[in-house]
Amino acid sequence: MEFTNNFVTLFVLLRLLHSIYLYDSIRRPNFKSMAESAIIIFLLLNVFAMNAYPGSTIHDKSSRSGYSFTENYLSDLGRYTTYDGTQHNFYSSLFFNSSMMIAGFMLSIFFLYIRTIFNFDSGKLYWLSIIGTICGIAGAFSMIGVAITPAD
């Protein structure tokens, strides 16, 4: 159930971004706006997730103080239940997992097309751009992997 809701949220936000400003006036991808959007959405949804986190940490399972930067890991926001096992973490996991999927998807597109702006006269620059693209896309897919495989 929660897994499906994450994909619905992902689809709605991506469709909204697509229609607003991810393309320039000639309908070409606007890479700067795409990367900025991914970062802004990631940060906003993680702030929402931190506010929605019900509490408990790995060291103090009975605490109900919400999310703590010093006591919780960032991936705790994506768990389906809290550490004590009694509270569901639906909204926090929805926001966190959606932020990871959206950012991963948009950054993979960004890294795929950003190499097209380089001048490939030099063979070294060509291979450097290929290596950078592969590493960037691998990092973006890793973000998506964190979203679809929560800690619990």
PyMOL CGO cylinders between C-alpha atoms (Angstrom):
from pymol import cmd
from pymol.cgo import CYLINDER

trace = [
    CYLINDER, 0.00, 0.00, 0.00, 2.66, 2.51, 1.03, 0.3, 1, 1, 1, 1, 1, 1,
    CYLINDER, 2.66, 2.51, 1.03, 4.86, 1.48, -1.89, 0.3, 1, 1, 1, 1, 1, 1,
    CYLINDER, 4.86, 1.48, -1.89, 2.04, 2.33, -4.34, 0.3, 1, 1, 1, 1, 1, 1,
    CYLINDER, 2.04, 2.33, -4.34, 1.40, 5.69, -2.68, 0.3, 1, 1, 1, 1, 1, 1,
    CYLINDER, 1.40, 5.69, -2.68, 5.06, 6.62, -3.17, 0.3, 1, 1, 1, 1, 1, 1,
    CYLINDER, 5.06, 6.62, -3.17, 4.80, 6.04, -6.90, 0.3, 1, 1, 1, 1, 1, 1,
    CYLINDER, 4.80, 6.04, -6.90, 1.56, 8.02, -7.13, 0.3, 1, 1, 1, 1, 1, 1,
    CYLINDER, 1.56, 8.02, -7.13, 3.21, 10.96, -5.35, 0.3, 1, 1, 1, 1, 1, 1,
    CYLINDER, 3.21, 10.96, -5.35, 6.26, 10.64, -7.58, 0.3, 1, 1, 1, 1, 1, 1,
    CYLINDER, 6.26, 10.64, -7.58, 4.13, 10.69, -10.73, 0.3, 1, 1, 1, 1, 1, 1,
    CYLINDER, 4.13, 10.69, -10.73, 2.08, 13.71, -9.64, 0.3, 1, 1, 1, 1, 1, 1,
    CYLINDER, 2.08, 13.71, -9.64, 5.12, 15.79, -8.67, 0.3, 1, 1, 1, 1, 1, 1,
    CYLINDER, 5.12, 15.79, -8.67, 7.05, 14.89, -11.82, 0.3, 1, 1, 1, 1, 1, 1,
    CYLINDER, 7.05, 14.89, -11.82, 4.07, 15.74, -14.01, 0.3, 1, 1, 1, 1, 1, 1,
    CYLINDER, 4.07, 15.74, -14.01, 3.70, 19.08, -12.24, 0.3, 1, 1, 1, 1, 1, 1,
    CYLINDER, 3.70, 19.08, -12.24, 7.39, 19.91, -12.67, 0.3, 1, 1, 1, 1, 1, 1,
    CYLINDER, 7.39, 19.91, -12.67, 7.28, 18.83, -16.30, 0.3, 1, 1, 1, 1, 1, 1,
    CYLINDER, 7.28, 18.83, -16.30, 4.42, 21.17, -17.06, 0.3, 1, 1, 1, 1, 1, 1,
    CYLINDER, 4.42, 21.17, -17.06, 5.85, 24.14, -15.14, 0.3, 1, 1, 1, 1, 1, 1,
    CYLINDER, 5.85, 24.14, -15.14, 9.43, 24.78, -16.14, 0.3, 1, 1, 1, 1, 1, 1,
    CYLINDER, 9.43, 24.78, -16.14, 11.60, 21.81, -16.94, 0.3, 1, 1, 1, 1, 1, 1,
    CYLINDER, 11.60, 21.81, -16.94, 11.58, 22.79, -20.59, 0.3, 1, 1, 1, 1, 1, 1,
    CYLINDER, 11.58, 22.79, -20.59, 12.70, 26.07, -22.11, 0.3, 1, 1, 1, 1, 1, 1,
    CYLINDER, 12.70, 26.07, -22.11, 10.72, 28.08, -24.64, 0.3, 1, 1, 1, 1, 1, 1,
    CYLINDER, 10.72, 28.08, -24.64, 11.81, 25.84, -27.54, 0.3, 1, 1, 1, 1, 1, 1,
    CYLINDER, 11.81, 25.84, -27.54, 10.79, 22.64, -25.66, 0.3, 1, 1, 1, 1, 1, 1,
    CYLINDER, 10.79, 22.64, -25.66, 14.37, 21.50, -24.99, 0.3, 1, 1, 1, 1, 1, 1,
    CYLINDER, 14.37, 21.50, -24.99, 15.26, 20.17, -21.54, 0.3, 1, 1, 1, 1, 1, 1,
    CYLINDER, 15.26, 20.17, -21.54, 16.37, 22.91, -19.17, 0.3, 1, 1, 1, 1, 1, 1,
    CYLINDER, 16.37, 22.91, -19.17, 19.13, 21.13, -17.21, 0.3, 1, 1, 1, 1, 1, 1,
    CYLINDER, 19.13, 21.13, -17.21, 19.72, 23.91, -14.71, 0.3, 1, 1, 1, 1, 1, 1,
    CYLINDER, 19.72, 23.91, -14.71, 16.06, 24.00, -13.70, 0.3, 1, 1, 1, 1, 1, 1,
    CYLINDER, 16.06, 24.00, -13.70, 15.95, 20.21, -13.56, 0.3, 1, 1, 1, 1, 1, 1,
    CYLINDER, 15.95, 20.21, -13.56, 18.85, 19.98, -11.09, 0.3, 1, 1, 1, 1, 1, 1,
    CYLINDER, 18.85, 19.98, -11.09, 17.55, 22.91, -9.02, 0.3, 1, 1, 1, 1, 1, 1,
    CYLINDER, 17.55, 22.91, -9.02, 14.10, 21.35, -8.87, 0.3, 1, 1, 1, 1, 1, 1,
    CYLINDER, 14.10, 21.35, -8.87, 15.49, 18.01, -7.73, 0.3, 1, 1, 1, 1, 1, 1,
    CYLINDER, 15.49, 18.01, -7.73, 17.43, 19.66, -4.89, 0.3, 1, 1, 1, 1, 1, 1,
    CYLINDER, 17.43, 19.66, -4.89, 14.55, 21.90, -3.79, 0.3, 1, 1, 1, 1, 1, 1,
    CYLINDER, 14.55, 21.90, -3.79, 12.02, 19.05, -3.82, 0.3, 1, 1, 1, 1, 1, 1,
    CYLINDER, 12.02, 19.05, -3.82, 14.45, 16.79, -1.97, 0.3, 1, 1, 1, 1, 1, 1,
    CYLINDER, 14.45, 16.79, -1.97, 15.00, 19.37, 0.77, 0.3, 1, 1, 1, 1, 1, 1,
    CYLINDER, 15.00, 19.37, 0.77, 11.34, 20.34, 1.15, 0.3, 1, 1, 1, 1, 1, 1,
    CYLINDER, 11.34, 20.34, 1.15, 10.04, 16.78, 1.29, 0.3, 1, 1, 1, 1, 1, 1,
    CYLINDER, 10.04, 16.78, 1.29, 12.74, 15.85, 3.82, 0.3, 1, 1, 1, 1, 1, 1,
    CYLINDER, 12.74, 15.85, 3.82, 11.74, 18.78, 6.03, 0.3, 1, 1, 1, 1, 1, 1,
    CYLINDER, 11.74, 18.78, 6.03, 8.13, 17.53, 5.85, 0.3, 1, 1, 1, 1, 1, 1,
    CYLINDER, 8.13, 17.53, 5.85, 9.33, 14.01, 6.68, 0.3, 1, 1, 1, 1, 1, 1,
    CYLINDER, 9.33, 14.01, 6.68, 11.32, 15.26, 9.69, 0.3, 1, 1, 1, 1, 1, 1,
    CYLINDER, 11.32, 15.26, 9.69, 8.25, 17.09, 11.01, 0.3, 1, 1, 1, 1, 1, 1,
    CYLINDER, 8.25, 17.09, 11.01, 6.05, 14.03, 10.51, 0.3, 1, 1, 1, 1, 1, 1,
    CYLINDER, 6.05, 14.03, 10.51, 8.46, 11.55, 12.14, 0.3, 1, 1, 1, 1, 1, 1,
    CYLINDER, 8.46, 11.55, 12.14, 6.76, 10.25, 15.32, 0.3, 1, 1, 1, 1, 1, 1,
    CYLINDER, 6.76, 10.25, 15.32, 9.92, 9.54, 17.30, 0.3, 1, 1, 1, 1, 1, 1,
    CYLINDER, 9.92, 9.54, 17.30, 12.20, 6.86, 18.77, 0.3, 1, 1, 1, 1, 1, 1,
    CYLINDER, 12.20, 6.86, 18.77, 15.83, 6.26, 17.97, 0.3, 1, 1, 1, 1, 1, 1,
    CYLINDER, 15.83, 6.26, 17.97, 18.01, 3.18, 17.63, 0.3, 1, 1, 1, 1, 1, 1,
    CYLINDER, 18.01, 3.18, 17.63, 19.53, 3.89, 21.07, 0.3, 1, 1, 1, 1, 1, 1,
    CYLINDER, 19.53, 3.89, 21.07, 16.38, 5.05, 22.90, 0.3, 1, 1, 1, 1, 1, 1,
    CYLINDER, 16.38, 5.05, 22.90, 13.35, 3.19, 21.59, 0.3, 1, 1, 1, 1, 1, 1,
    CYLINDER, 13.35, 3.19, 21.59, 10.97, 4.87, 24.05, 0.3, 1, 1, 1, 1, 1, 1,
    CYLINDER, 10.97, 4.87, 24.05, 11.70, 8.50, 23.09, 0.3, 1, 1, 1, 1, 1, 1,
    CYLINDER, 11.70, 8.50, 23.09, 8.85, 10.42, 21.49, 0.3, 1, 1, 1, 1, 1, 1,
    CYLINDER, 8.85, 10.42, 21.49, 10.69, 13.62, 20.64, 0.3, 1, 1, 1, 1, 1, 1,
    CYLINDER, 10.69, 13.62, 20.64, 10.34, 13.36, 16.86, 0.3, 1, 1, 1, 1, 1, 1,
    CYLINDER, 10.34, 13.36, 16.86, 13.31, 13.42, 14.51, 0.3, 1, 1, 1, 1, 1, 1,
    CYLINDER, 13.31, 13.42, 14.51, 16.68, 14.42, 15.94, 0.3, 1, 1, 1, 1, 1, 1,
    CYLINDER, 16.68, 14.42, 15.94, 19.71, 15.26, 13.78, 0.3, 1, 1, 1, 1, 1, 1,
    CYLINDER, 19.71, 15.26, 13.78, 22.07, 13.92, 16.45, 0.3, 1, 1, 1, 1, 1, 1,
    CYLINDER, 22.07, 13.92, 16.45, 20.16, 10.75, 17.37, 0.3, 1, 1, 1, 1, 1, 1,
    CYLINDER, 20.16, 10.75, 17.37, 18.53, 9.55, 14.13, 0.3, 1, 1, 1, 1, 1, 1,
    CYLINDER, 18.53, 9.55, 14.13, 19.91, 8.57, 10.76, 0.3, 1, 1, 1, 1, 1, 1,
    CYLINDER, 19.91, 8.57, 10.76, 18.43, 10.24, 7.69, 0.3, 1, 1, 1, 1, 1, 1,
    CYLINDER, 18.43, 10.24, 7.69, 17.20, 6.86, 6.43, 0.3, 1, 1, 1, 1, 1, 1,
    CYLINDER, 17.20, 6.86, 6.43, 15.13, 6.45, 9.63, 0.3, 1, 1, 1, 1, 1, 1,
    CYLINDER, 15.13, 6.45, 9.63, 12.62, 8.74, 7.95, 0.3, 1, 1, 1, 1, 1, 1,
    CYLINDER, 12.62, 8.74, 7.95, 11.96, 6.06, 5.33, 0.3, 1, 1, 1, 1, 1, 1,
    CYLINDER, 11.96, 6.06, 5.33, 11.19, 3.25, 7.79, 0.3, 1, 1, 1, 1, 1, 1,
    CYLINDER, 11.19, 3.25, 7.79, 7.61, 1.90, 7.83, 0.3, 1, 1, 1, 1, 1, 1,
    CYLINDER, 7.61, 1.90, 7.83, 7.53, 1.71, 11.62, 0.3, 1, 1, 1, 1, 1, 1,
    CYLINDER, 7.53, 1.71, 11.62, 9.47, 3.39, 14.39, 0.3, 1, 1, 1, 1, 1, 1,
    CYLINDER, 9.47, 3.39, 14.39, 12.18, 1.53, 16.32, 0.3, 1, 1, 1, 1, 1, 1,
    CYLINDER, 12.18, 1.53, 16.32, 9.84, 0.56, 19.15, 0.3, 1, 1, 1, 1, 1, 1,
    CYLINDER, 9.84, 0.56, 19.15, 7.55, -1.09, 16.59, 0.3, 1, 1, 1, 1, 1, 1,
    CYLINDER, 7.55, -1.09, 16.59, 4.34, 0.43, 17.93, 0.3, 1, 1, 1, 1, 1, 1,
    CYLINDER, 4.34, 0.43, 17.93, 3.95, 3.50, 15.75, 0.3, 1, 1, 1, 1, 1, 1,
    CYLINDER, 3.95, 3.50, 15.75, 3.47, 3.59, 12.02, 0.3, 1, 1, 1, 1, 1, 1,
    CYLINDER, 3.47, 3.59, 12.02, 5.69, 6.00, 10.15, 0.3, 1, 1, 1, 1, 1, 1,
    CYLINDER, 5.69, 6.00, 10.15, 3.46, 6.41, 7.11, 0.3, 1, 1, 1, 1, 1, 1,
    CYLINDER, 3.46, 6.41, 7.11, 3.72, 10.14, 6.36, 0.3, 1, 1, 1, 1, 1, 1,
    CYLINDER, 3.72, 10.14, 6.36, 7.40, 10.41, 7.12, 0.3, 1, 1, 1, 1, 1, 1,
    CYLINDER, 7.40, 10.41, 7.12, 8.23, 7.43, 4.92, 0.3, 1, 1, 1, 1, 1, 1,
    CYLINDER, 8.23, 7.43, 4.92, 5.96, 8.74, 2.18, 0.3, 1, 1, 1, 1, 1, 1,
    CYLINDER, 5.96, 8.74, 2.18, 7.72, 12.12, 2.09, 0.3, 1, 1, 1, 1, 1, 1,
    CYLINDER, 7.72, 12.12, 2.09, 11.25, 10.71, 2.45, 0.3, 1, 1, 1, 1, 1, 1,
    CYLINDER, 11.25, 10.71, 2.45, 10.88, 7.90, -0.09, 0.3, 1, 1, 1, 1, 1, 1,
    CYLINDER, 10.88, 7.90, -0.09, 9.19, 10.23, -2.56, 0.3, 1, 1, 1, 1, 1, 1,
    CYLINDER, 9.19, 10.23, -2.56, 11.99, 12.77, -2.19, 0.3, 1, 1, 1, 1, 1, 1,
    CYLINDER, 11.99, 12.77, -2.19, 14.61, 10.11, -2.85, 0.3, 1, 1, 1, 1, 1, 1,
    CYLINDER, 14.61, 10.11, -2.85, 12.79, 8.74, -5.92, 0.3, 1, 1, 1, 1, 1, 1,
    CYLINDER, 12.79, 8.74, -5.92, 12.11, 12.16, -7.42, 0.3, 1, 1, 1, 1, 1, 1,
    CYLINDER, 12.11, 12.16, -7.42, 15.65, 13.40, -6.85, 0.3, 1, 1, 1, 1, 1, 1,
    CYLINDER, 15.65, 13.40, -6.85, 17.14, 10.15, -8.16, 0.3, 1, 1, 1, 1, 1, 1,
    CYLINDER, 17.14, 10.15, -8.16, 15.00, 10.17, -11.28, 0.3, 1, 1, 1, 1, 1, 1,
    CYLINDER, 15.00, 10.17, -11.28, 15.62, 13.83, -12.09, 0.3, 1, 1, 1, 1, 1, 1,
    CYLINDER, 15.62, 13.83, -12.09, 19.35, 13.65, -11.38, 0.3, 1, 1, 1, 1, 1, 1,
    CYLINDER, 19.35, 13.65, -11.38, 19.72, 10.57, -13.59, 0.3, 1, 1, 1, 1, 1, 1,
    CYLINDER, 19.72, 10.57, -13.59, 18.17, 12.50, -16.47, 0.3, 1, 1, 1, 1, 1, 1,
    CYLINDER, 18.17, 12.50, -16.47, 20.38, 15.47, -15.64, 0.3, 1, 1, 1, 1, 1, 1,
    CYLINDER, 20.38, 15.47, -15.64, 23.57, 13.39, -15.70, 0.3, 1, 1, 1, 1, 1, 1,
    CYLINDER, 23.57, 13.39, -15.70, 22.50, 11.60, -18.87, 0.3, 1, 1, 1, 1, 1, 1,
    CYLINDER, 22.50, 11.60, -18.87, 22.14, 14.82, -20.85, 0.3, 1, 1, 1, 1, 1, 1,
    CYLINDER, 22.14, 14.82, -20.85, 24.67, 17.12, -19.20, 0.3, 1, 1, 1, 1, 1, 1,
    CYLINDER, 24.67, 17.12, -19.20, 27.56, 15.52, -21.06, 0.3, 1, 1, 1, 1, 1, 1,
    CYLINDER, 27.56, 15.52, -21.06, 26.14, 16.84, -24.34, 0.3, 1, 1, 1, 1, 1, 1,
    CYLINDER, 26.14, 16.84, -24.34, 27.30, 20.37, -23.50, 0.3, 1, 1, 1, 1, 1, 1,
    CYLINDER, 27.30, 20.37, -23.50, 31.00, 19.44, -23.55, 0.3, 1, 1, 1, 1, 1, 1,
    CYLINDER, 31.00, 19.44, -23.55, 33.28, 19.91, -26.53, 0.3, 1, 1, 1, 1, 1, 1,
    CYLINDER, 33.28, 19.91, -26.53, 34.49, 16.45, -27.54, 0.3, 1, 1, 1, 1, 1, 1,
    CYLINDER, 34.49, 16.45, -27.54, 37.53, 17.50, -29.60, 0.3, 1, 1, 1, 1, 1, 1,
    CYLINDER, 37.53, 17.50, -29.60, 39.78, 15.93, -26.99, 0.3, 1, 1, 1, 1, 1, 1,
    CYLINDER, 39.78, 15.93, -26.99, 39.61, 12.18, -26.44, 0.3, 1, 1, 1, 1, 1, 1,
    CYLINDER, 39.61, 12.18, -26.44, 40.36, 12.65, -22.72, 0.3, 1, 1, 1, 1, 1, 1,
    CYLINDER, 40.36, 12.65, -22.72, 37.41, 15.00, -22.27, 0.3, 1, 1, 1, 1, 1, 1,
    CYLINDER, 37.41, 15.00, -22.27, 35.11, 12.52, -24.00, 0.3, 1, 1, 1, 1, 1, 1,
    CYLINDER, 35.11, 12.52, -24.00, 36.09, 9.65, -21.70, 0.3, 1, 1, 1, 1, 1, 1,
    CYLINDER, 36.09, 9.65, -21.70, 35.98, 11.89, -18.63, 0.3, 1, 1, 1, 1, 1, 1,
    CYLINDER, 35.98, 11.89, -18.63, 32.41, 12.91, -19.50, 0.3, 1, 1, 1, 1, 1, 1,
    CYLINDER, 32.41, 12.91, -19.50, 31.43, 9.25, -20.01, 0.3, 1, 1, 1, 1, 1, 1,
    CYLINDER, 31.43, 9.25, -20.01, 32.92, 8.27, -16.63, 0.3, 1, 1, 1, 1, 1, 1,
    CYLINDER, 32.92, 8.27, -16.63, 31.25, 11.22, -14.91, 0.3, 1, 1, 1, 1, 1, 1,
    CYLINDER, 31.25, 11.22, -14.91, 27.91, 10.36, -16.50, 0.3, 1, 1, 1, 1, 1, 1,
    CYLINDER, 27.91, 10.36, -16.50, 28.14, 6.72, -15.41, 0.3, 1, 1, 1, 1, 1, 1,
    CYLINDER, 28.14, 6.72, -15.41, 29.06, 7.69, -11.84, 0.3, 1, 1, 1, 1, 1, 1,
    CYLINDER, 29.06, 7.69, -11.84, 26.30, 10.32, -11.68, 0.3, 1, 1, 1, 1, 1, 1,
    CYLINDER, 26.30, 10.32, -11.68, 23.64, 7.93, -12.95, 0.3, 1, 1, 1, 1, 1, 1,
    CYLINDER, 23.64, 7.93, -12.95, 24.85, 5.21, -10.56, 0.3, 1, 1, 1, 1, 1, 1,
    CYLINDER, 24.85, 5.21, -10.56, 24.53, 7.68, -7.67, 0.3, 1, 1, 1, 1, 1, 1,
    CYLINDER, 24.53, 7.68, -7.67, 21.04, 8.69, -8.79, 0.3, 1, 1, 1, 1, 1, 1,
    CYLINDER, 21.04, 8.69, -8.79, 19.93, 5.05, -9.05, 0.3, 1, 1, 1, 1, 1, 1,
    CYLINDER, 19.93, 5.05, -9.05, 21.39, 4.48, -5.58, 0.3, 1, 1, 1, 1, 1, 1,
    CYLINDER, 21.39, 4.48, -5.58, 19.04, 7.19, -4.27, 0.3, 1, 1, 1, 1, 1, 1,
    CYLINDER, 19.04, 7.19, -4.27, 16.11, 5.36, -5.87, 0.3, 1, 1, 1, 1, 1, 1,
    CYLINDER, 16.11, 5.36, -5.87, 17.37, 2.12, -4.30, 0.3, 1, 1, 1, 1, 1, 1,
    CYLINDER, 17.37, 2.12, -4.30, 17.34, 3.70, -0.85, 0.3, 1, 1, 1, 1, 1, 1,
    CYLINDER, 17.34, 3.70, -0.85, 13.72, 4.75, -1.43, 0.3, 1, 1, 1, 1, 1, 1,
    CYLINDER, 13.72, 4.75, -1.43, 12.44, 1.32, -2.48, 0.3, 1, 1, 1, 1, 1, 1,
    CYLINDER, 12.44, 1.32, -2.48, 14.33, -0.66, 0.18, 0.3, 1, 1, 1, 1, 1, 1,
    CYLINDER, 14.33, -0.66, 0.18, 13.67, 0.90, 3.60, 0.3, 1, 1, 1, 1, 1, 1,
    CYLINDER, 13.67, 0.90, 3.60, 15.68, -0.13, 6.65, 0.3, 1, 1, 1, 1, 1, 1,
    CYLINDER, 15.68, -0.13, 6.65, 12.91, -2.31, 8.02, 0.3, 1, 1, 1, 1, 1, 1,
]
cmd.load_cgo(trace, "trace")
